[in-house]
Amino acid sequence: MPKTEAVEVLRLRGASIFKLVLLGSTVSWTALGLVFGALALAGFDVVQWNGDYLAGVRGLVAAPMIIALAGLLWGVVCAVGIYLGLRLYALFRPLTLEFVLADETRKHKNREHNDGGAFEAPRHPRST
């Protein structure tokens, strides 16, 4: 398992919070939209636009786009709430974040793919 590190911060930048929340929200809601699109392709009345149900390929294409927009809007609402909550929390104490360094993750993956770690290829020193 890769080694985790921890850092104490006074507060997070709003841009970092928005990136994390909007990415997670949009991707997860779009996945749900793909499920609804597949149901529309199968003939179920699950995708509605301007009062009309979209079925077939139109439903398959429209569902992820409609739901991605909903996920984006919901993500903005949640990100604003999280940002305000963390700003309020920062008034009383620092925030501790745990993370895994990118280099540690690569080393861990290389060890897993290496016959149980019994043999490692020699590494060549970098020329300066």
C-alpha positions as CSV (number, residue, x, y, z in Angstrom):
1,M,0.0,0.0,0.0
2,P,1.4,3.4,-0.9
3,K,2.5,5.6,2.0
4,T,0.2,8.5,2.9
5,E,1.3,11.9,4.0
6,A,-0.6,14.5,6.0
7,V,-0.4,18.2,6.0
8,E,-2.1,20.8,8.1
9,V,-3.6,23.8,6.2
10,L,-5.4,26.8,7.4
11,R,-7.9,26.7,4.5
12,L,-8.3,25.3,1.0
13,R,-8.5,27.5,-2.1
14,G,-12.0,27.8,-3.5
15,A,-10.7,26.7,-6.9
16,S,-9.4,23.4,-5.5
17,I,-12.8,22.7,-3.8
18,F,-14.7,23.5,-7.0
19,K,-12.4,21.3,-9.1
20,L,-12.8,18.3,-6.8
21,V,-16.6,18.7,-6.3
22,L,-17.5,19.6,-9.9
23,L,-15.4,16.8,-11.4
24,G,-16.9,14.2,-9.1
25,S,-20.4,15.4,-9.4
26,T,-20.4,15.7,-13.2
27,V,-18.7,12.3,-13.8
28,S,-21.0,10.4,-11.4
29,W,-24.2,12.1,-12.7
30,T,-23.2,11.5,-16.3
31,A,-22.7,7.8,-15.6
32,L,-26.3,7.8,-14.3
33,G,-27.3,9.5,-17.5
34,L,-25.8,6.7,-19.5
35,V,-28.0,4.2,-17.7
36,F,-31.1,6.3,-18.4
37,G,-29.9,6.6,-22.1
38,A,-29.6,2.9,-22.3
39,L,-33.1,2.5,-21.0
40,A,-34.4,5.0,-23.5
41,L,-32.6,3.1,-26.2
42,A,-34.4,0.0,-25.1
43,G,-37.8,1.8,-25.4
44,F,-38.5,2.9,-21.9
45,D,-40.0,6.4,-21.3
46,V,-37.3,7.8,-19.0
47,V,-35.9,10.8,-20.9
48,Q,-38.3,13.8,-21.3
49,W,-37.5,17.0,-23.0
50,N,-40.1,19.8,-23.5
51,G,-42.9,17.5,-22.6
52,D,-42.0,14.8,-25.2
53,Y,-40.3,11.5,-24.3
54,L,-37.1,10.8,-26.2
55,A,-36.6,7.2,-27.2
56,G,-34.0,5.3,-29.2
57,V,-30.7,7.0,-30.2
58,R,-32.1,10.5,-29.4
59,G,-32.7,9.4,-25.8
60,L,-29.3,7.7,-25.6
61,V,-27.6,10.9,-26.7
62,A,-29.8,13.4,-24.8
63,A,-29.8,11.7,-21.4
64,P,-26.1,12.0,-20.5
65,M,-26.0,15.6,-21.7
66,I,-29.1,16.6,-19.7
67,I,-28.0,14.8,-16.6
68,A,-24.4,16.1,-16.9
69,L,-25.8,19.7,-16.9
70,A,-27.9,18.8,-13.8
71,G,-24.8,17.3,-12.2
72,L,-22.8,20.4,-13.0
73,L,-25.4,22.7,-11.4
74,W,-25.8,20.5,-8.4
75,G,-22.0,20.4,-8.1
76,V,-21.8,24.2,-8.0
77,V,-24.4,24.3,-5.2
78,C,-22.6,21.7,-3.2
79,A,-19.1,23.3,-3.8
80,V,-20.4,26.7,-2.5
81,G,-21.7,25.0,0.6
82,I,-18.5,23.0,1.2
83,Y,-16.4,26.2,0.6
84,L,-18.4,28.2,3.1
85,G,-18.4,25.3,5.6
86,L,-14.6,24.9,5.4
87,R,-14.1,28.7,5.7
88,L,-16.2,28.6,8.9
89,Y,-14.3,25.6,10.2
90,A,-11.0,27.4,9.5
91,L,-11.9,30.1,12.0
92,F,-11.6,27.6,14.8
93,R,-8.8,25.2,13.8
94,P,-6.6,24.1,10.9
95,L,-7.6,21.3,8.5
96,T,-5.6,18.1,8.3
97,L,-5.4,16.6,4.8
98,E,-4.1,13.2,4.0
99,F,-2.8,12.4,0.5
100,V,-0.6,10.0,-1.5
101,L,2.3,11.5,-3.4
102,A,2.3,10.8,-7.2
103,D,5.8,9.2,-7.1
104,E,4.7,6.8,-4.3
105,T,1.8,5.6,-6.3
106,R,3.9,4.9,-9.3
107,K,6.5,3.0,-7.2
108,H,3.7,1.0,-5.6
109,K,2.2,0.1,-9.0
110,N,5.6,-0.9,-10.4
111,R,6.2,-3.2,-7.4
112,E,2.8,-4.9,-7.9
113,H,3.5,-5.7,-11.6
114,N,6.9,-7.1,-10.8
115,D,6.5,-10.8,-10.1
116,G,5.7,-10.2,-6.5
117,G,8.6,-7.9,-6.0
118,A,11.2,-10.6,-6.2
119,F,13.1,-9.0,-9.1
120,E,13.5,-5.3,-10.0
121,A,15.2,-4.2,-13.1
122,P,18.3,-2.1,-12.5
123,R,17.8,1.6,-12.7
124,H,20.1,3.7,-14.7
125,P,21.3,6.9,-13.0
126,R,20.2,10.1,-14.7
127,S,22.9,12.1,-16.5
128,T,23.3,15.6,-15.3
